[in-house]
């Protein structure tokens, strides 16, 4: 459970740093996300989820 909380904290830290350092670029990126179809977002999310899972699995074994 502790590792999950650390991972969530790291996620928030990285996300916050991006918005703090590049606010206008983040706004532009969010506008571009609106133009992407739901199916493309779903596939991208699944790909990144699998990559993240594989990284965690590799490091934990």
Z-matrix of the N, CA and C atoms (Angstrom, degrees):
N
C 1 1.455
C 2 1.527 1 110.76
N 3 1.328 2 115.35 1 -37.17
C 4 1.466 3 119.55 2 -179.77
C 5 1.534 4 110.96 3 -61.63
N 6 1.327 5 115.97 4 -40.65
C 7 1.464 6 119.94 5 179.88
C 8 1.523 7 111.87 6 -64.99
N 9 1.322 8 116.75 7 -35.58
C 10 1.455 9 120.73 8 177.74
C 11 1.531 10 110.53 9 -64.78
N 12 1.299 11 117.12 10 -41.74
C 13 1.467 12 120.97 11 178.68
C 14 1.530 13 110.27 12 -66.50
N 15 1.328 14 117.14 13 -39.16
C 16 1.465 15 120.77 14 176.83
C 17 1.524 16 110.37 15 -63.69
N 18 1.330 17 117.00 16 -43.29
C 19 1.468 18 120.87 17 179.21
C 20 1.524 19 110.77 18 -62.85
N 21 1.325 20 117.31 19 -41.43
C 22 1.455 21 120.84 20 178.46
C 23 1.529 22 110.66 21 -64.93
N 24 1.314 23 117.06 22 -41.17
C 25 1.462 24 120.91 23 176.57
C 26 1.517 25 111.63 24 -62.14
N 27 1.317 26 116.98 25 -40.63
C 28 1.463 27 121.12 26 178.04
C 29 1.524 28 110.64 27 -64.66
N 30 1.320 29 116.46 28 -41.28
C 31 1.468 30 120.95 29 176.44
C 32 1.534 31 110.79 30 -58.64
N 33 1.338 32 116.35 31 -48.17
C 34 1.466 33 120.01 32 -179.97
C 35 1.523 34 111.65 33 -63.79
N 36 1.326 35 116.61 34 -38.52
C 37 1.458 36 120.82 35 178.61
C 38 1.530 37 111.21 36 -61.83
N 39 1.330 38 116.24 37 -49.46
C 40 1.470 39 120.14 38 -178.44
C 41 1.526 40 110.44 39 -64.23
N 42 1.318 41 116.40 40 -43.63
C 43 1.469 42 120.32 41 179.19
C 44 1.532 43 110.34 42 -61.79
N 45 1.312 44 116.94 43 -44.29
C 46 1.460 45 120.90 44 179.86
C 47 1.515 46 112.84 45 -64.18
N 48 1.322 47 116.59 46 -40.45
C 49 1.470 48 120.57 47 178.83
C 50 1.523 49 110.66 48 -62.38
N 51 1.324 50 117.07 49 -41.46
C 52 1.472 51 119.81 50 179.46
C 53 1.521 52 111.28 51 -61.14
N 54 1.339 53 117.27 52 -44.30
C 55 1.460 54 120.52 53 179.07
C 56 1.521 55 111.54 54 -68.85
N 57 1.316 56 117.74 55 -33.76
C 58 1.466 57 120.86 56 -179.86
C 59 1.528 58 111.73 57 -72.18
N 60 1.319 59 117.46 58 -39.92
C 61 1.460 60 120.87 59 -176.46
C 62 1.525 61 113.70 60 -84.96
N 63 1.322 62 117.28 61 -33.33
C 64 1.469 63 121.20 62 -174.33
C 65 1.528 64 111.33 63 -131.86
N 66 1.323 65 119.32 64 61.15
C 67 1.475 66 119.22 65 -175.58
C 68 1.528 67 113.79 66 -62.42
N 69 1.323 68 118.02 67 -41.37
C 70 1.468 69 118.95 68 -177.83
C 71 1.528 70 111.15 69 -70.41
N 72 1.318 71 117.38 70 -38.10
C 73 1.471 72 119.97 71 178.20
C 74 1.526 73 111.06 72 -66.30
N 75 1.324 74 116.68 73 -36.03
C 76 1.464 75 119.88 74 178.27
C 77 1.526 76 110.36 75 -67.26
N 78 1.329 77 117.46 76 -38.35
C 79 1.465 78 120.44 77 176.18
C 80 1.523 79 110.37 78 -61.84
N 81 1.328 80 115.99 79 -44.47
C 82 1.468 81 120.20 80 178.89
C 83 1.525 82 110.93 81 -61.85
N 84 1.322 83 116.47 82 -41.76
C 85 1.458 84 119.99 83 179.77
C 86 1.527 85 110.87 84 -63.37
N 87 1.328 86 117.07 85 -42.11
C 88 1.459 87 120.09 86 179.47
C 89 1.524 88 111.56 87 -64.86
N 90 1.324 89 117.37 88 -34.70
C 91 1.465 90 120.45 89 175.76
C 92 1.535 91 110.50 90 -65.80
N 93 1.333 92 116.95 91 -39.02
C 94 1.460 93 120.23 92 179.60
C 95 1.518 94 111.84 93 -68.19
N 96 1.319 95 117.41 94 -31.15
C 97 1.464 96 120.87 95 179.55
C 98 1.524 97 110.14 96 -61.97
N 99 1.323 98 117.32 97 -31.84
C 100 1.469 99 120.76 98 179.37
C 101 1.526 100 111.97 99 -62.04
N 102 1.319 101 117.01 100 -26.84
C 103 1.466 102 120.46 101 -176.59
C 104 1.533 103 112.54 102 -85.57
N 105 1.326 104 117.51 103 -11.95
C 106 1.464 105 121.39 104 -178.85
C 107 1.530 106 109.07 105 -82.63
N 108 1.312 107 116.00 106 138.24
C 109 1.469 108 119.72 107 -179.10
C 110 1.529 109 110.70 108 -69.02
N 111 1.329 110 114.93 109 157.40
C 112 1.465 111 120.57 110 179.71
C 113 1.521 112 111.30 111 -59.84
N 114 1.320 113 116.39 112 -39.44
C 115 1.459 114 120.35 113 -178.77
C 116 1.531 115 111.32 114 -63.92
N 117 1.341 116 117.23 115 -42.02
C 118 1.461 117 120.57 116 178.47
C 119 1.527 118 110.52 117 -64.60
N 120 1.334 119 117.80 118 -41.00
C 121 1.463 120 120.90 119 177.92
C 122 1.530 121 110.69 120 -64.30
N 123 1.314 122 116.39 121 -40.40
C 124 1.468 123 120.84 122 179.70
C 125 1.524 124 110.67 123 -63.36
N 126 1.319 125 116.92 124 -46.71
C 127 1.468 126 120.92 125 179.66
C 128 1.527 127 110.47 126 -63.98
N 129 1.317 128 117.28 127 -43.64
C 130 1.462 129 120.49 128 177.64
C 131 1.520 130 112.10 129 -61.09
N 132 1.329 131 116.38 130 -42.38
C 133 1.459 132 120.38 131 177.97
C 134 1.518 133 111.94 132 -62.71
N 135 1.327 134 116.60 133 -41.81
C 136 1.465 135 120.26 134 178.61
C 137 1.524 136 111.74 135 -65.54
N 138 1.328 137 116.47 136 -40.67
C 139 1.470 138 120.26 137 179.00
C 140 1.527 139 110.02 138 -61.97
N 141 1.327 140 117.28 139 -47.83
C 142 1.460 141 120.17 140 -179.55
C 143 1.521 142 111.48 141 -66.68
N 144 1.317 143 117.81 142 -33.94
C 145 1.462 144 120.83 143 176.85
C 146 1.524 145 110.61 144 -64.41
N 147 1.321 146 117.09 145 -44.02
C 148 1.466 147 120.77 146 179.49
C 149 1.528 148 110.15 147 -65.41
N 150 1.321 149 117.36 148 -43.03
C 151 1.471 150 120.30 149 178.16
C 152 1.524 151 110.32 150 -60.85
N 153 1.318 152 117.15 151 -45.63
C 154 1.460 153 121.15 152 178.51
C 155 1.518 154 111.55 153 -61.25
N 156 1.332 155 116.86 154 -43.63
C 157 1.459 156 120.96 155 178.27
C 158 1.518 157 110.68 156 -61.02
N 159 1.333 158 117.65 157 -44.07
C 160 1.458 159 121.04 158 -179.04
C 161 1.529 160 111.66 159 -64.64
N 162 1.307 161 117.25 160 -38.27
C 163 1.467 162 120.61 161 177.18
C 164 1.524 163 110.01 162 -63.20
N 165 1.319 164 116.59 163 -47.45
C 166 1.466 165 120.69 164 179.88
C 167 1.526 166 110.24 165 -63.07
N 168 1.318 167 117.32 166 -45.48
C 169 1.454 168 121.53 167 -179.97
C 170 1.533 169 111.04 168 -60.11
N 171 1.332 170 116.48 169 -43.50
C 172 1.461 171 120.69 170 -179.68
C 173 1.529 172 111.23 171 -64.14
N 174 1.313 173 117.37 172 -42.25
C 175 1.458 174 120.62 173 -178.51
C 176 1.525 175 112.90 174 -72.72
N 177 1.323 176 117.67 175 -28.30
C 178 1.459 177 120.86 176 -177.09
C 179 1.532 178 113.66 177 -86.25
N 180 1.325 179 118.56 178 -16.51
C 181 1.489 180 118.84 179 -176.50
C 182 1.492 181 112.46 180 -81.43
